[in-house]
Amino acid sequence: MSSPSKRREMDLMKLMMSDYKVEMINDGMQEFYVDFHGPSEKYGAGGHVSTAGDVYSYGILLLEIFTGKHATDDMFKDGLSLHKFVQLSLPDQVMEILDPLILLDDDEERATNTAENYNDKVRRLQECLVSLVRIGVVCSAESPRERMEMGGIVKEMCSIRNIYLGAGIHRE
């Protein structure tokens, strides 16, 4: 089995090599827009490139990374999307839908900590994961007006990182 980082690299390579078409459009006012068409309409493809579109893509990418599922997977049909699937899990069932590779248990970490300390670290890790997934859901909202702005995303991600690092739940 390949490592999670290798799998994600392959996912990015597949996206870059897929059937996307990019057109430059001159609006007659010496401004150019990029029209982006993807292989699947249900994946939110099409339309002008915008910051709101970038936020949407970032949200979908977060959801794909943390669930290990793709927005175009066969399970997402009949009104169920990756966004809706994750949204329905918030906040109490998030741990059940996460990619199992994210939740690898560390026996050494468990052995070197008291049960209370270890449980506190696990709780904080879960809080961080729920927060990351929540950002993915908000960023991938259908309406651009409901999505976070990039400044808010950066602020939230930094806060989550600080909690993660401050709790001592990362591995060096």
C-alpha positions as CSV (number, residue, x, y, z in Angstrom):
1,M,0.0,0.0,0.0
2,S,1.3,3.5,-0.8
3,S,1.8,6.1,1.8
4,P,-0.9,8.8,2.3
5,S,1.4,11.5,0.9
6,K,2.1,9.5,-2.2
7,R,-1.6,8.8,-2.7
8,R,-2.4,12.5,-2.5
9,E,0.5,13.3,-4.9
10,M,-1.1,10.8,-7.4
11,D,-4.5,12.4,-6.9
12,L,-3.1,15.8,-7.7
13,M,-1.3,14.4,-10.8
14,K,-4.5,12.8,-12.0
15,L,-6.3,16.1,-11.7
16,M,-3.6,17.9,-13.6
17,M,-3.7,15.3,-16.4
18,S,-7.5,15.0,-16.6
19,D,-9.8,16.3,-19.4
20,Y,-10.0,19.9,-18.3
21,K,-10.2,22.6,-20.9
22,V,-9.1,26.2,-20.3
23,E,-10.2,29.0,-22.6
24,M,-9.0,32.6,-22.6
25,I,-12.0,34.9,-23.2
26,N,-11.6,38.5,-24.2
27,D,-14.5,40.6,-22.9
28,G,-13.9,43.4,-25.4
29,M,-12.5,45.7,-22.8
30,Q,-8.9,44.4,-23.0
31,E,-9.5,42.1,-20.0
32,F,-9.2,38.4,-20.3
33,Y,-11.0,35.8,-18.3
34,V,-10.3,32.1,-18.0
35,D,-13.2,29.8,-18.7
36,F,-12.7,26.4,-17.0
37,H,-14.5,23.3,-18.1
38,G,-14.1,20.0,-16.3
39,P,-15.0,16.5,-17.2
40,S,-18.0,16.4,-14.8
41,E,-20.7,18.9,-14.4
42,K,-21.6,17.7,-10.9
43,Y,-18.1,18.6,-9.7
44,G,-18.8,22.3,-10.0
45,A,-16.9,22.7,-13.3
46,G,-17.5,25.6,-15.6
47,G,-17.7,29.3,-15.1
48,H,-15.3,32.1,-14.7
49,V,-12.3,31.7,-12.4
50,S,-12.7,33.7,-9.2
51,T,-11.5,33.8,-5.6
52,A,-14.8,32.3,-4.6
53,G,-14.2,29.4,-7.0
54,D,-10.7,29.0,-5.5
55,V,-12.3,28.8,-2.1
56,Y,-14.7,26.2,-3.3
57,S,-11.9,24.1,-4.8
58,Y,-9.9,24.4,-1.6
59,G,-12.9,23.2,0.5
60,I,-13.4,20.2,-1.8
61,L,-9.7,19.4,-1.6
62,L,-9.8,19.5,2.2
63,L,-12.8,17.2,2.2
64,E,-11.2,14.8,-0.2
65,I,-7.9,14.7,1.8
66,F,-9.6,14.1,5.2
67,T,-12.2,11.6,4.0
68,G,-10.1,9.8,1.4
69,K,-13.1,10.1,-0.9
70,H,-13.3,11.9,-4.2
71,A,-16.1,14.3,-5.1
72,T,-16.7,12.3,-8.2
73,D,-17.0,8.9,-6.5
74,D,-19.9,6.7,-7.5
75,M,-21.4,6.9,-4.0
76,F,-22.2,10.6,-4.6
77,K,-25.4,10.5,-6.6
78,D,-29.1,11.1,-6.1
79,G,-28.6,14.4,-4.4
80,L,-25.7,13.2,-2.1
81,S,-22.4,15.1,-2.7
82,L,-19.1,14.9,-0.9
83,H,-20.1,18.3,0.7
84,K,-23.4,17.0,1.9
85,F,-22.0,13.7,3.1
86,V,-19.5,15.5,5.3
87,Q,-21.9,18.2,6.4
88,L,-24.3,15.5,7.6
89,S,-21.6,14.1,9.8
90,L,-20.8,17.4,11.6
91,P,-20.0,17.5,14.5
92,D,-20.6,14.2,16.2
93,Q,-19.9,11.6,13.4
94,V,-16.8,13.2,11.8
95,M,-14.4,10.7,13.2
96,E,-16.4,7.9,11.5
97,I,-16.1,9.4,8.0
98,L,-12.4,10.3,8.1
99,D,-9.8,8.4,6.1
100,P,-8.6,5.6,8.4
101,L,-5.0,6.5,7.4
102,I,-5.3,9.8,9.3
103,L,-6.3,8.0,12.5
104,L,-3.3,5.7,12.8
105,D,-2.9,4.9,16.5
106,D,0.5,5.4,18.0
107,D,1.2,2.6,20.5
108,E,4.5,4.3,21.6
109,E,2.6,7.6,22.3
110,R,0.0,5.7,24.3
111,A,2.6,3.9,26.3
112,T,4.6,7.0,27.2
113,N,1.7,9.0,28.5
114,T,-0.7,8.6,31.3
115,A,-4.2,7.6,30.3
116,E,-5.6,11.1,31.2
117,N,-2.8,12.9,29.2
118,Y,-3.2,10.6,26.2
119,N,-7.0,11.0,26.2
120,D,-6.6,14.8,26.3
121,K,-4.3,14.6,23.3
122,V,-6.8,12.5,21.4
123,R,-9.6,14.9,22.3
124,R,-7.6,17.8,21.0
125,L,-6.7,16.0,17.8
126,Q,-10.4,15.3,17.3
127,E,-11.3,18.9,17.8
128,C,-8.6,19.9,15.3
129,L,-9.9,17.4,12.7
130,V,-13.5,18.5,13.2
131,S,-12.5,22.1,12.8
132,L,-10.6,21.3,9.5
133,V,-13.5,19.4,8.1
134,R,-15.9,22.2,9.1
135,I,-13.6,24.7,7.1
136,G,-13.9,22.3,4.1
137,V,-17.7,22.3,4.4
138,V,-18.0,26.1,4.7
139,C,-15.6,26.6,1.8
140,S,-17.4,24.2,-0.4
141,A,-20.9,25.7,0.2
142,E,-22.9,25.9,-3.0
143,S,-23.5,29.7,-2.8
144,P,-20.3,31.8,-3.0
145,R,-21.8,34.2,-0.4
146,E,-21.8,31.4,2.2
147,R,-18.1,30.6,1.7
148,M,-15.3,31.9,3.9
149,E,-12.9,34.5,2.6
150,M,-9.3,33.5,2.2
151,G,-8.2,35.8,5.1
152,G,-10.6,34.0,7.5
153,I,-9.5,30.6,6.2
154,V,-5.8,31.4,6.9
155,K,-6.7,32.7,10.4
156,E,-8.7,29.6,11.2
157,M,-6.0,27.2,9.8
158,C,-3.3,29.0,11.9
159,S,-5.5,28.7,15.0
160,I,-6.0,25.0,14.4
161,R,-2.2,24.5,13.8
162,N,-1.4,26.3,17.1
163,I,-3.9,24.1,19.0
164,Y,-2.4,21.0,17.3
165,L,1.2,22.0,18.1
166,G,0.4,23.3,21.6
167,A,-1.3,20.1,22.6
168,G,1.9,18.2,21.7
169,I,-0.1,15.8,19.5
170,H,2.2,16.1,16.5
171,R,5.1,13.7,15.7
172,E,8.5,15.0,15.0
